[in-house]
Every structure is written in C-alpha cells, then in structure tokens.
Amino acid sequence: MNLELLINQKPYQQDIEPRLLLIDFLRDYANLTGTKWGCGSGSCGTCTVLVDGKTTKSCQMLAVEAEGCAITTIEGLASTTGLHPVQTAFWENFAVQNGFSTPGTIMSVVELLQNNPNPTEDDIKQWLQGNLSRETGYEQVVKAVKEAAERLTDQHSNGQESASQNVGQSLKTRKTEALLTGDAKFIADMTLPGMAHAAILQSPHAHALIKSIDTSEAEAMPGVIRVFTAKDTEQVMPMPVIWVPPYTESHFLSHPSGIVPGSHRVFATDKVRFAGDQLAAVVAETRQQAYDALAKIKVDYEALPVVLDPEEALKEGAPLLHDSVPNNRMLNAVFGDKAAVEQAISEADVVVEQRIYNQRMMHNTLEVRGVLGNFDTHTNQYTLWTNTQIPYPHRLLISLYVLGIPYNSLRVVVPAIGESNGCKGNLYPDTPLVLWMAKQVGRPVKWVDTRVGFSQNTAQSRDQVQYGTIAGTRDGKITALRCRAFTNVGAYPVINAPGQPLPLIGKSIPGAYVIPHASYEVDVVYTNKVPAAPMRGSGRAEAIFFIERMIEMFARKLNMDPAEVRRINMVQPDQFPFDNGLGWTYDSGDYENLLNLALEKADYANLADMKAEASLRGKWLGLGIGSYVVVAGVGNSAKMGGEGLLSGTWGSSYIHVAPSGEVAITTGAQPHGQSQDTTFAQIAAQELQIPVDYITLKHSDTSNPLYYGQASYGSRSLSVEGAAVQKGCQAIIKKAREYAAYLFKMPLELIEYKDGKVIGIPAPEQAVMSLQQVALMLWFGWDLPEGMDPGLEATAYFDPKNFNFPYGTHIAIVEIDQETYQVDLKKYIAANDFGVVVNPGVVDGQTYGNITLGIGQALSEEAHYDPETGLVLTNDLDSYAIPRASWLPPIELYRTETPSPSNPLGAKGAGDVSNPPVAPAIVNAICDALSEFDVQHIDMPVTPEKLWTILQDKQSVTL
C-alpha cells in the first residue's frame, strides 16, 4: 500500500507492507535513525517520538496509524539557530553518556514541559517512567529537565564556564551534539551499498543432541541469498580463551592453535548446551526476509537433562556438558592459607556463618549487539564494524585464533556504542561469523540482534553462591574470614572467564579491613545457563557484598554498632602501602575519614529518632552501610601475566602536532559513555599548556596510527590510557625543547616550556617559539640536528607498577511499609575517593550510573530460568525490572581526593568502582529495618514477596 507521512514538517511517501511499524518507516524509509530500537515492547522509551505533540512509542504504532498526523523526531527538534533548550540543558548538566537513550528521553521531556512548564522533581520522575537510563542514572537528567524548564520560561541565567579547561574542571563533554540531535551513528544505523542482512537461529533447548538440520524450505524463501550451518564452517576455529590462571586445577576446552584454550564454535555441532546456542544463519536481501526464512529451518533435537545450579552440576551423576570436563568443573582455585584460617576460627570468641547468593544478572543494555562485515576482493581486506569496547583485541583474536587470516588484513571500526555494562567487552561467535559470511556471499552483511535473542545469547553475570564464615573477638576485632564459593560460568567459558571468580573476587574479599587470616576457595562450574562474563563492578561487587554483609552480621551478633566495628577493623592511613593478605597491595587512602563523612551526612547520631518517627507512619526504617576498597586501573602487565592473562595491559597513545599547531591524539581507550574525548583532551591541554579546542581525540578504528590499544574495561581508561596520553605529551615537549636548544644554540637546561612555547631563559623575548612554530619548522625539516627526524610526533606506552584502589562508604536509608512490604529508598549518600579527578561532572555521571545498577541488583533485577527447560524467562524489559526514575531517592555525592602513587596523574578508577557498595548498603539497611524480627540475611533481589514470606513467621529465614 502507498503511505504518505508528514515528518518534521516534510512529506514522505512510500509503498509499504501494512505490518510495517512507524519506527521502521522512520529508520528505513525516512532515514531518520535518531529514533532508536531498544526493546520492541514499548518498555524502554528509546523509540519515543511526538505524534501530534503527544509522546508515542513508535515501536508500538503501525506506520499507517500515523497517516494524517504531524510527526516530530529528534532530528526535527533543533532549529537553524541552534539546539532546542532541552538539548542544551542535557548537555550542560552531563545528562548524556553513551547517548543511545537520549533522543527518546528528550522527546518525552519536550511534551512534559509543554504540558507542565514548572514541574517538580516528583513530576519529572513520574513522567520519565517510560524512559530507561540505567547506565546514566536519572539524577543529572532530572537536573537537566529543571534547567530546561527555566530556559523555556526565560528564568535561566547562563552560568559562566570556568576559564580553565584543564584537569579538575567540569568541562562540557565533547562530541555530544551528535548524540543530542540523533546524528550519531550506532551499529543499527549503518548501511553500505549492496548490503545484505543476516538472521541467526538460536536453540530453543538448553541441552539437546542435534540429530539433523533441514534448511531446504529456508533456502527457497524470497530474498534468501545463502543459508549456513555447522557443516559450512568447519574451518572456522572456536572462540579463544585468553585468561588461563597458572595456579589452578583447570579443565578448559581445546583449541586448534595449541596456544590458547577454546570455547564454543560459531555454530553448535554435536549438541546445544544452552538455550541461545547458535545453529544456523540466513543471509537475505532484507532483515525481514532473513527472519522469515529463519523460521523455516527445521531442527530435529533429542532433549537431554538440564542442570542450572553449580552445586548440583558438581554432583555425581549430574548431566555432563562437555565430555572432556569431569564433574563440569572448569577450575578450582584457592587463595590464602586455609589451615591458618581454620585455626583462627576455632580459637575465636564469636563465629558467624551465612550462605549468600549473588544472583545472576543480565547486562540488558538498551542497544543490543550488532555486526556489519565486509570483504574487499580487490585488496583482500576485511572490515568489521561492531559495537565492542575492545576493537584491537577483536582484531587480534579474530584474525589469529578464529578465522586464521593475516592480522593486517582486518580492520575493526567501532561506531557509537549504546551502553555496555561489560557485555560488549567479550568476543561472541556471531562477530567473526558475520565477517566470514560476508566473504562467502561477496557482499557486506549486517546482523543486529533482537531483544529476545540478546537476552539468550549475550553474556550474563554475577551468579555466585558463597558460604561465608567470619570470626573475631568479643570487642569487635575480626580475626578470620573464610569464603567457599561456587561460580556458575554457564555453558562455555568466554575470553576472560576466569578473571571474575578468581582474582577479582578472591583477592578482594577482605575489603577495607585488616583481617589477619582470610581464605577463598572457588569452583567455577559449567551449567546449561547462558555463558557468564564480567559486568560493571565485575568480581568486586560480589566480594564487597560478601564482606559487608558478613561484617554487618558479625556486629549484630556482638550487639555492637556496625559503624564502630568497621572503624575498629579498617586499614589506617599510616599502614599504606597495605598488603591485604590475599594478593592486593592497597596504595593510599583514609578509609575511616569517608566512613565518618558519610555517617555525618546521614545524620547517623539521630537514627533512633528517625526509626521512631517512621514507625508512627506505619514504616520500618533502616540504615545500611557499605564501605569498600576495590582494585581498579587494570594494568601492570607482569602482574596480570602472573594471573594468567595472555595479553599485555599497558596503555598506549600516539600524539601528532600538525604544522597548524593542532594536536591529534590516538588512544588505545574505547569510549562507550566515559567521555574520554573530553578528559583525555583536558590532560593533554594541561600538559601541553594549550587550549583544549586545539586537541582532537582519535579512537574506535584499528586503522588509526596506533598499532595496538588495550581498550576500556576495569576502570583503567584514565589511570592507564590517560597516563599514556600524558607521557606522550611529555615526549612532544622534550623534542620541542631539544629542537629549540639546537636552533637557539643554547644548552637544553636553559630551554623552558611554558604556556605552549619553548623559551630560551637567557633571552626570553628573542629566543621563543610557539608549539605551532616548532611543529611547522620540524615539518619543513630544513635544519635538523643530527639524529633528529622531521615532524613532531610521539608514541608512548604506560605500564603501571601497581593497580590503584579507589574506596569509600555509601549509606542507604530505607523505609518498608508494614502492610505492603514495599521497600522505598528514602535517601542515598555516596562518599568516594577516586584519586585526582579530571572532570567532576563526568565522574558524577559515572557514579550515578553505578548507584542505579546497584539499586537494581538489590531490589529488582534477576535473570530467571525455567528450572525444567533451562529457558531464560526474563527475556524482555517488561519481565526484567531495570530501575526507573521514580524508584530513585535523592542521591548525595561527596568526594575526597587521595592521589594514587601508581600513575603520574594520581588518578584512581571511577567507571565501575562505586557500584560494589550499593547493594550491600541497601540490603544492610533492609536487615536493619527488620532487626526486631531477627532477620539475619535476605538474598537479592529483596522483593515485597520475599519480605512477606519472611515476616509471616517473624523469625530468621533466608530465601
């Protein structure tokens, strides 16, 4: 049928199928890709547009239903004179990180402010219920809406941005305008001439033999170019595993390279091992044709018994996932002296034991994963576009260990990334598969996952059972800590599978405390769940939840103030560098200072009065503490090599000063919401003493002039990759001074670099050149000292001698309704120390996002599986409860700065480190609220249903 729509005051006419959704018309026919596809069920709000001025979820509206209406998308919001006031306010208030959800949120806000020019904070949060933003959180969004309201009613006075744009200033983020206007291109927005589309068949069974696959009907479907199964991909090698701990008993799968262990292949061959395992793929002219044909593939399965629990999987007679792995045990590892711990426990005055389950979480980014592959037959060059946070490792692993092609024949390009939370730091079978299929069909091939598919094949996280024991003296001194753990790794190991359950948890369980005897033993176990991989706060979240719950129970057993027990056991400032006994050496800090600061801001001294007042209103009130110190700044290649990581962890940069004086910096970091384009430019501007506008950051493309970059993960970008930028700038200055000494005929020690100039101290008015002049002269190369090359450029590497250890204390105040058992967060206080902070606005944004994720884990989020079939039940954003704006309490951020000695910036990680204390602070608060009922522990997520069950008998129960 023929359809004409009026979009952004412009008519569009197209022949369409009646089933076409409005979002597909906007994206595929009008080429207005600022409207994002996130869930397909109207839950996330990324597809929000205005239809006749009303917010509309375009994934829930047929295109034909919009005929005769005026449609406004994000592309139609800005005018020729500049951004819309809402867009400007979002930029000014750091309300944009990865930007994927930003257009939909902005469109919602536009209608809100049309209807309510002066909304309250509650009005804003209620209105934004339909717009998810877990990575960014909602605090800065609410601030932006308030400012936008002022701008629209001429009540806002523009603040003056600091004259300094260097380290320590909240410089407005760069490369943000494209995210605000919908111009930024994410993987789903990309097209190439002649591009075909792929769909991938996932197993509906969690464990089954593959008896046969019939693709004949699919091959005959309209538009189908080719159908692929395992028989076509025998030469494609399995996914590699690059973390092999040397101190463990391990059972990995084999890999043809003989260099690394293996994991799953691009297609399952003999049997499927989780619901979501890949079986076949269709390449067709359109995406819809590919999925229509996919439904015609017939697979004959023989169902096998399913095992989902790691302790059950270890038992004799449990279903085996891999014939080469006895008892499904991937590895066993021990940290600490178990005998000494047992002795200390036996001699202790007080012993507390508890089973703790850190539930399985889903990353559930609003942007699903996608891949676009191309092979150029004339140059024999492959190009891969994908939304990964590790482009350089992708290039290496795919070329060397999966496809077996020359390293230099593969280019990896990363478009804008819509959130990761860690799941896009993995190599999935679909990525090399799409690239391989592009070569087979002789055309570019694009694959973008569905929401259900993403829930079933994208790595999940956490999922560890911990049996804890804490022991100590009657006066509150901890003498021993023991953790016996079982980690559910799922059906296959991912590239860095052992890192989370081993060092990141095992060496982190002492937390911020001096514990003379501690041990950790873990079994990492295969089950029929989706493979597990790191998630924001990886490993450290499990460790901090463990120690903070155990110390809370220890304090209550002693009938002591939990805050005082923490003070008694905390590492003191004069103990640094501090060996925590399990392998980490903490660098610097004053842990007790931030504990006291958080307690003061929470009005801890008046807690009893707060509880009494709440009781009069029919509420149980509780206050919970979550103190933490975690490892960050993953670097030090020697130490990580000792842990078994088959990769360097140094940072790298390439700095080039053009003859114009402009500076181009290529970094090994891969931004996906952390604003390295801004913070790294601030570092360079301060070092080179030039305006930040002179500096451009390059990244996201392995063809950039940097041969290898380690990427962004583990809160390492600033302190490792940023330090490499600083080091590269210092090399530029060194060469500029050496060249000036030659031209000025002065000793090098008499050449000063100041305010972007080289100056000869004896004659500062005559012997002076700007950095631009130096670059120009070196570019000419007319007169160079012996041994000096033309050009002003430098490649730098930075490998820290130690990790860094951010720390802090968070406090949650909750109220529980005595009739409904609903948990309401009333206030949240976060006191953190991230070392030297480059951009406070950016760091605050990361912190709000960490808190939002932690709230979700504590109260609502969990991956549910059918216990009989092994199917993922929480496979959409309706059944998987990500926190929404109205759930969040007022959040207060406080910060101190204790420089880390591990890097010259003095920085510590901030990207995911403030997530670990959130969940324990909330659960501690809930248990405190229910202290009269002697509730010792409640496993997450703490829902009203769990509380109702517990409180029916008013006795200690753990669910």
N, C-alpha and C positions, 0 to 999 in steps of 0.2 A: 504494500500500500504506500501511497505518497503522503508524506507528512511535512508540514511547514511549521517551524517553531521560531518564536521571537526570543533571542538570547542576547542579553547585553545590548538591547535596542537594535539588534541586527537580525534580519531574517535568514533562516537556514532551511533548505528544502532537500528532502532525501527520500528515496524509496526504501522502506524498511519492512522487516517482519513484525507482525502485531505484538509478538512476545518481547520485543526489544525494550529494555529498561531505559529510563531517562538518563541514568549515569552513563550507559553505553552510547547513547546518542551524543551526549556532551563530549565524551572522550574520543570515540572512534570516528564520528562523522563531523562534529564541530571542532575537533582537535583542541578542546578546552580541557586540558589534563590537570588543571589545578584542583578540580573536584576529584577526590581520591576514593578508590575502592578499598575498604578495610575489612568489612565483615559480611556484607551481603544480607544482613538481617535487620539493619536499621539500629544496631546497638551502639556503634562506636561514634557516629557523627561525622566521620571524615568525608562523607559524600554530601554534606549539607549545602543546599543552595536556597535561594529565595524564589518562590513561585507566587507571583502577585503580592510580593512583600512578606510572605509567610515562610518561615523555615520549613524546609521539606527534605526528607531523606530521599535522595534521588535513586538510591538502590531499591527503594520500596515503591516507586512510581513508574508505571509504564510511560513510555515516551508519548503515546497517543493521548494519555490523560492530560498532558501539558499543552495540548493544542489550544490556541486562543489565549494562552496565559503569557504574562511577561516574566521571563526567567532571568535571574541575575546570578552569575557565578563570581568566584573570587577575581577572575580576570576583568570583570566589569566594575569593580569597586573603586579602584584608584582613578583619578582624573588626570587630565593633561597637566594640571598644575602640581600634582604630587600625590602622595599616599592619602588614603582615607584616614580620618582621625583615629579610628580603631586600629588600623595597621600601624600607625605611628606610635600609638600608646603601647602596643605589644612590643615593638622594637625597643622603645625607651625603657621598658620595665623588665627586659630579659625574659619575656614570656615565650620566646621561641628557642627551641634547642634543635632537634632534628627537623622540625617543621612539617612533618607529614600530616599531623592532625590540625595544624594551624589554620589552613584555609576554612575548613568546616567550622572550627570554633569561632573564627572571626565572623563568618556569615551568621552564626547564631547570635553573636553579640550585637550585630547590626540591628536585627529585629528587636532584641531586648531593649536597646536604647531608643529605638523608635517608639516603643510602647511605654517605656518607663525611663524618662530622661535622668532620673536620680535614684538608681537602685541601691538598696542596702547590700551588705556583704551576703546576707542570707538570700536575698532576692537573686543575686548573681549566681550563687552556688546552686540554688534550686533550678534556675534556668539552664545551667550548664550540665544538668544531669544526663543529657543525651550526648555529651561530648566527652569522650575518654581522653585522658592525658596522663598515663602512669609514669612515663619517663620524666616529664617536666614537672609533674605535680600540678597543683592548681593555685598555689599562693601567689605567684607572680602574674598569673592570668587574671586573678581577681583584682590585683593592684592595677593591672593594665585596663581593665574594664572601668574601674573607678576613674582613672585618669582620662579615658576616652569620653566618659560622661561629662567631665569638666571641659574637655576640649570642644565637645559639640554644643555646649551651652556657654562658651566663652568665659568659663570660670577658671581656666587653667593658665597659669603663667609658666612659660618655658623656663626650665632650670638651666643654669649655666654649666656646661660640661667642663670638667677640670681642664685647666690649661695643660697640665701634664698628662701625657697619654702613655706613660711608661708603667713599669711594674708597680702594683699596688692600687691602680686606679680602675674604676668600673667603666672602662671604655666600651662604648656601644659596639655590639658584635658586628663583625664584617660578613659580607656575603649573605646577609639576612634578607635583603629586599626581595630577592627572587623567591624565597620561602613565603614571604608575606603576600606576594602578588600571584602566586601559582605558577610562576615561570620556571621554578626549579624542576629539573627532570629526574624523576626516580625511575627505577628499572621498568616498572609497568608502563611508563610514559614513553619509552624509547621505541623507535621504529627504524628499520633500514629498508632500502629498496629491495624488492623481491623477497621480503621476509616471510617465512612460514612459521607456523605455530605448533607447539608440542603439548600433549597431554600425557600424563604418566599414570599407569594403572597401579594402584596400591592394593595390597592384600586385605580382604575383609576378615581374615583369620589371624589370630595371634600366634598359632602354632599349627602347621599343617604340611604334609607332604604335597609336592606339586606333581600330579600324575600326568597331566597334559595341558597344553595351551593351544587353543584353536583361534587363529586370527583371520580366517578366511572372510567372514562377514565384515569385519572391520576394514579389511583391505578393499572391499568392494563399495564402501560408503563414498558418497560425493565428497570431492575435495581432498581425499586422502592421498598423500604422496608416498608414504612408507610406514610400515609397522615393524617395530623392533622387539625382539625378546632375547633371552639369555643366549640362545644359540648363535645370535649375531654378534655378541660382544665377548666372545671367548678370549680375544686378545687384549681386552681391556683389563688391567690389573685391579686388585682390590684396593679399597681405601687404605692408606698407611696409618700407622700409629707412631707418633714421634716422641712419646714420653714412656720410657721403659726404666722404672726405678731399679737400680742395681742391688738394693738391699732387701728385695722381696722374693718370696716364692711366687712365681707368676706363671700363668697359662694363657698366653696370647695365641692368636691365630697366625698362620703362616702367611708369608708374602713372597712372591717370586723373586724380588730383588735380593733377598737374603741379607738386606741391610737393616730393614725395619720390620716389626710385626705388621700383620694385616688386620683388616676389619671386613665389612661387608662389601660385596661387589655392586656394580651399578644395577644389576638385576639378580634377584634370588635365583638359584639354580636348582638345588635339590629340594629345599623346603623353605617355607617362610617362618620367621621367628618372632615377628611382632606384627600387629595389625597396622599396616602402613608400609611394610616391606615392599619394595618395588619389583614389579613383574614384567612389565611391558610398557612401550611408549608408542604413541601415534604422532606422526608429523603430517599436518594438513595445511590447506590454504588459509583457513581461519581458525580461531580458537574454538568457536562453537562446533565447527566440523570435526576438530580433533576430539573434543569431548563426546560428541555424538557417536563417533566411531569407537571410542574407548569403551563405551557401554556395550558394544557388540562383541568384545573379546570374551571368549568362553574359557574358563579355567576349571579343571577338574581337581579338586582338593581331597585329601584324606586327612580329616581333622585329627590332631594329636592333643594329649592333655596339656593344660596350660599351668604355668607356675608364675606367680606375680610377686611373691614375698621372698626377700633374700634369705631369711632364716629357713623357710620351707624349702627353698631351692637347694640348700646345702644338705638336706636330709637324704639318707639312703633311700633309693627308690624314686626320688623326685624326677620329673621329666628332664632329660638332658637336652640342652640347646645345641651344644657342639660336641661331636663325638670325641674330639681331641682334648676336651676340658673336663677332667673328673670332678664330679660334685658341683659343677657350674661355678667353681671358684676361679675367678680371673687372677686374683692375687691375695696374698696375706702379708701384712706388714706390722711391725711393732716399733714404737718409739718409746724411749725411756727404759728405766731399769724396773722390770715388773717385780722382781724379787724384793727390791728395796721398798717399792710401793706397798706390797702386801705386808711387809714387816711394819711399816709405818701405820697402816690401817689397823693392824692387830694391836698396836700399842696406844691408839688414840683414845681420848676421853669420849668423843662423840663421833658417830658414824651415821651418814645419811646415804641411802641408796634410792635410785629412781630410774625407771625406764622412760626415755624421752624419744619421741618420734618427730623428726624434722620432715614434714610432709613433702610429697612430690609436687613441684611447682611447674607451671608452664610459662615460658617466656612471653607468649601471646603478644608479640609486637603487632601494632596496628597495620604495619606494612608486612605482608607475607614475603617469602623469599621468591626470587626470580633470577633467570639466567637468559642471556642473549649471546649466542655463539656464532662466529663466522670463520670460514676458512677461505683464504685467497689462493686460488690455484696458480696464479701467476707468480706469486712471491713465496708460496708455501708457508705463509704466515697465518697463525691462529690469533683471533682476537676474542676475548671473553669479557663481557660486561656482566657484572653481578653485584648484588648489594651485600658484599662481605666487608668485614672490618680487618681482614688480613690479606690484602691483594698480593703482596710479594710472596708470602708463604703459599698462597694458591698457585702462583706461577711455578714455584719450585716443586711442590708436591704433585701437581697435575702432570707437569712435564716429565719429571724424573720417575715418579712412583705409580702413576695411573695410566697415562697414555703412552709413555715411553717415547716422547718426542724431544727434539733439542730445546734446551732451556730458552735459547734466544729466539726460538720460533713462536713463542707465546707471549702475547701482551695481555695484561689484565687491567681493565678500566672499571672504576667504581663510580657510579652515578651518585646522586644524593641518596642517603640511607635514612629510612624512616624507623629509627629506634632499633636497638639490638638486644639490650639486656644480657648480652653474652652469646645468644644463639647464633649470631652471624659471625662468630669467631671460630666456626667449625668448617670442615670440608665435607659436604654432603655428596652422595653418589650422583644426584641429579645434575650437579655442576659440570663435572667432566663429561657426563653422558650427553648433555645438550651440545657441548662443543664438538664431541665426537660425531653426533648425528648431523651437525651442520656440514661436516666434511663428507659424510656419506651421501647426503641428498644434494650437495652442491649449492646450497642456499643458506642464508642466515636463518637460524632457528631460535625462536623465543619461547620460553616457558615461564609462566607465572603461576604460582600455586593457588589453590583455593583455600578458604578458611578452614574447612573440614580437613583437607589434605595437610595443611600446615600444622594442625593440631595433632595429626597422626604420624608425621614424618620428620618434624623439626624437633631437635633435641630438647628434652625436658631437664629438670634439675632438682637439687637437694636430695630428698628421699634417702634418709639415713636413720637407722634405729641405733640408739645409744643406750647402753646400760652404764649408768654413772654411779660412782662412789666418791664421796668427799668426807674427809676425816680431819679432826683437829682437836684443839684443847678447849677446856670449858670457858676460857676467857676470849675465845673467838679466833685464835690463830690456826690457820689451815696448815696441816702437816702432810696431807697426801690427797692426790686426785687420780682417779682411775676412770678410763673410758674404754669400754669394749663395744665396738661398733660394727654394723653390717650395712654396707652401702649397696644400693640397687643400681647397677650400671646399665640395666636394660639388656637388650638382645645382643648388642655389639659394642666394642669399645670405639669411641671417637678418637680423633687425632691426639687429644691431650687428656684422655680419660683418667689416668691415674693421678693427675695433679690435684684434683679437688679432694678426694678422700684421703690422700696421703699427706704431703707436707702442709697443704693449705689448711686442713683441719687438724691433723695430728700434731703439728708443731705450734698450733695456735691455741690449744685448749687452756693453757694457764691464764690467758687473758692479761689483765693489768696487774696481776698479783704475783707475789713471791711465794711459790709453792715448792718446798724442799724436795718433794718426791712426787713425780707425775708420770703417768704412762698412758699410752694409747695403742690399742691393737684393733685392726680393722680387717675384715674380709670384704673384698669387692666381688660382687656376685652377679652372674648373668641371670636374667629373668626374661619373660616374654613381654616386658614393657618397652616403650619407645627408648632408644638409647639416650643416656644421660650425658650432659655436658655442663660446663660452667655457666652460672647465672650471676648477675650483678651481686657482688658480695661473696663470690664463689668460695666455698670452703670456710671462709672466715665467719660467715653468717651462722653456719652450723656450730662452729667452735664457740663463738661468743654466746649463742643461745644456750649451749650446754653449760658453760662455766657460770653465766649469770643466773641461770635457773638453779644450779647446784648451790651457789653461794647464798642465794635467797633462802633456799630450804635449810641450809646449814644455820643461817642466822635465826630462822624461826624455831628450829629445834633447840637452839640455845636460849630462846626468848630474848634475843638481843636486837638492837636497832640494825637493820640491814645496811644502812649507810655507815654506821660505825664499824661493822665487820669489814666492809670494803676498805675503810681508812686503815684499819689495823694491818691489812694484808697487802696494800698497794705498794708497788715499786716507788721508791723515793727518788727525788731529783739527784741526790749525791751517789746513786747506785749505777748511773749510766756511764759507759755502755753496759747493759744488763743482759746476761745470759739467762734465758727463761728456762733452761734445763732440757729443752726438747729440740733445740736447734736454731732458734731465732735469737739474735742479739739486738735488743731494742736500742735505738740510737739516742733519743733525747726526749725530755718532757717533764711535766709536773702534773701527774695524773690526779692527785688529791685536790689540786687547785681547781680543776674543772669540775670535779665532783662537788666541791663546796659551792662553786658558782652556780651550778645547776640547781642544787638544793635551795640556795638563797632565792633564785628566781621563781622557784616553785612554791615558795612560802612554806617550806617543809616544817618549820617550827610550829605552824598552826594546823598541822594535818588533822589532829584530833578534833578541832573545831569544825574543819571542813567536813569531816565524816559525820559529825553530829547534825550539822545543818542539812546535809544531803538526806540523812535518814528521816528527817521531818518531812521531806518531799517524796518519800517512798523510794529512795535510791540508796544503793550501796556504793560508797565512794572508795576508790583505792588509788594509791600512788605507787608507781613502779620505777625502779632504777635500772638502767642498762649502761654499765661502764665498759669501755672497750679499748684495746690497742690491737691493731691488725697490721699484717705485713702488706706493703704496697711498693710501688716503684720497681716492678719486676725487672731486674737487670742482673748484673754480676754473672756473666756467662760461665765462669768457673763453678760458682756455687750451683747454678741451675744445671750445669752439666753433671755435677755430683749427684743431683737429684734424678738424673736420667733423662733430662730433656735433650733431644737430639737437634738442638738449634742454639744459635747464639741469642743473647738477649740484650745486646748493646743497642744504643741509639745512634742514628746517623742523620747527617744533613749535608746538603750541597748549597753553597752560597755563591751567588754571582752578582757582581756590581757592574751594571751596564755603563757604557760611556756617558749616558744621560744622568747617571747618579742613582738611578732606580735600582733597588735591590730585589732580586728574586731568590727565594729560599725554597728548596725542595726538601721535604721532610719525610722520614720513614713512618711518621704517625698517620693514622687514617681516621679523620674526624667522622663521628656519627652522632653529633649533638654536643660535643665538648668544647666547641669554639676555638680550636687550635689556630684557625686563621687569625683570630684576634690575639690570643695570649702569646703565641709564638712571635707575632709581629711586635707586640709590646716588649718582649725580651730583646729582640733584635734592635728595636728603636732605642732602648735604653743603652744597650752595649755599644751601638754604632753612633749614638748621640745625634740621630737624625729624626725628622718627623715620621710618624708611623705610616702616614699616607705614601711614603716613598717605597714601602715594603709590600711585596706580594708573596703569598704562600702558594706553593705547588704541592700537590699530593694526589692520591687516588688514581694514579696511572703509572704502571711499571715502565713505560717508555720515557718517563721524566728522567733528567740527568742525575739519577741516583741509582746505583746498580742494585742495591737491596735495602729494604727497610723492614724492621721487625713488627711494625703496626701498633695498634692501640688495644690494650687489654690490661687487666690487673692494676689499674690506676697507675700506669707507668708513663703516660704520654709526656706530662710536663717535666717530671723529675729526671727522665732518661732522654727522651727525644728532644725535649726543650733544652736540656743541658747540652745536647749535641749542637743545637742551633746557637746557643751562647758560645760554645767552643769554636764553631765555625766563624762567628763574627770576630772573635778574638784573633783568629788566624788572618782574617782580612785586615784587621788593624795592624797586625805585625808586619804584613807585607807592605802595607801603605807606609808605615814608618821606615822600613828598610829602604823603600824606593825614595822616600823623601830625603833620607840621610845621604843617599847617593847623589841626588840632584842638588841638594843644598851644600854638599861637601862638608857634612858635619858628622861627628860620632853619633851612633844610634842612641846613646843615652841622653843626648841633647835634643832628641826629637820627641815632642809631646803630641798626643792625640787628644783633642778636646773640642767639643761642640761640632763634631763632624768634620774636623780639619786636622791636618798634620802641621805642626808648628815647630820651627827651629827656635829653641828657647833663647839663644843669644840675640836673635834678630826677628822677633815675633811679627813685626809689621812687614818685613820684606820676605822672610822665609816662611811662607804659609801657602797651603793648597787645600782646597776642599776635597772631600772624598770623591766627588764627581770629577774634579780635575785630575786627581790621581788615576781614577779608572780610565779617563779619556787618554791620558798620556801612556798608560800601560797598554791600552787597546791599540794606539798607534805603534808602540814598540820601537820608536825611533832611537831611543837612547836607554839601554838597559844595562845594569851592572852584570858582570859575569855570573852565570849560573841562574839568573832570574828569567822566568818565562813571561811572555806577554800575558795581558789580561789580569783582572782582579777577581779571583775566584778561589774557593777553598772547599774541600771535602773534609768533614770532621766526623769522628766517632767518639761516643762516650759510653764507657762501661763502668758503672759504679762499683765500688768495693764492698758495698753492703746494700741491702734494701733500706727502705725508710718505713717508719712506723707511726702513722697518724693515730690519734687517740681522742678520747673524750668521754663525756657522760650525757646520756639522754634520760629524760624523765617524762613519763606519761601519767596523766590523771584521767581516770575513767569513772563513769557512773553506770551502774547496772540497775535497770528498772526491776523492782521487786515483784512485779506482776508478769511482765512480758519477757524478762531476762535479756532484753536488748542491751548491748554494750554500746555506750556513747563515749567517744573520746572528747573530753572537755577542754584539754589543754595539752600541748606538747612542747617540750623545751629541749633544745639540742645545743650543747656546748661542745665544740670541736676544736681541735688543733691540727691544721693541715700544713704546718710549717709556714714558710713565706708564701703569701697568696699573691698571685699576679693580677687577677681580675676578680674582685669580690662579688660582683654581680653574677659572673659565670659560676663561681663556686657555690653561691647561694642556690642557684638553679639546680646544680647537681645534687645539693643536699636535700632540697625539697623533693626531688625525684626519688632519692634513696628512701626518704621517710615514707613517701606514698607507697612504694613497693613493700616496705616493711609492714605497713599497716595492712596491706592486702594479705601478706603471709599470716599475720597474727589473727586476723578476723574473718577472712572470707575465701582466700584462694587455695585451691587444691585440685590436682588432677585426679579425677575419679575414673576407675576402671570397672567394667563388669567382671566380677570375680570368676564367673564361669567361662566367658568367651575371651576375656582379655581386651575387649574393645574399649577405646577411650570414650567415655560418656560425656565429658566436658569438652565437646568439640566445636563450640561456638562461644561468642562473647555474651550470650544470654545465660548459659549454664556455668561459665567460668567467671566468677564475680570479681572483676577488677574494681578497685576503689573509684568511686565517683566523687564529684566535687563536694556534695553535701555531707559526705562522710567525714571530711577532714576538719579537725579542730583548728583553732588559732595556733599557729606554729611560731615559736620564738627562737631565733638563731643567735648564738653568741659564739665568739671565736677568740682564741689567743693564738699567737704565732711563736712557736719554738722552732728555730731553724734546724733542719736536718744536716748533720755533717757528711752525709753520704753523697751530696751533689753540690756544686758551687752555687746553685740558685737558693739552696736552703729549703727547697720545696719538699712537701710530702704529698702523697697521693690524695685525691679528693673525689675521683669519678664514681667509685662504688663503696668507699670505705665507711661512710656514715650510714650504710644500710644495716650492718650486723647488730647494732644495739637496739634497733627499733622494735623488733618482735619481742625480745626478752623484756624490754621496758614495759610493753603493753601487757604481756602475759603476767609479769610480776605484779602489775597494777591490778589486774583482774583477781589474782590469787589474794592480794592484799585486801581487796574489797570484800572477798568471801572468807576472810580469816576466821570469822566467828563460827564457820561451818567446818573448820579444819580441812579445807581443800588444799592438799599439798601441791598438786600439779594438774594441769589440763593440757592435753596436746592440741596443737594448732591444726586448723583454724578454730578459734573459740567462737562457736556459734550459739545463738539462743537455745537451739535444740540440745546441744551438749550441756549447757548450764541447767536447763530444765531437768534433764536426766539426773545430773549430779545432785541437785538440790531437792529432789523428791525425797531422798532418804536423809538429807542433811548430814552426810558423812563423807569421809575421804574416799573419793573414787577417781580413777584415772581412765579417761576414754581415749 
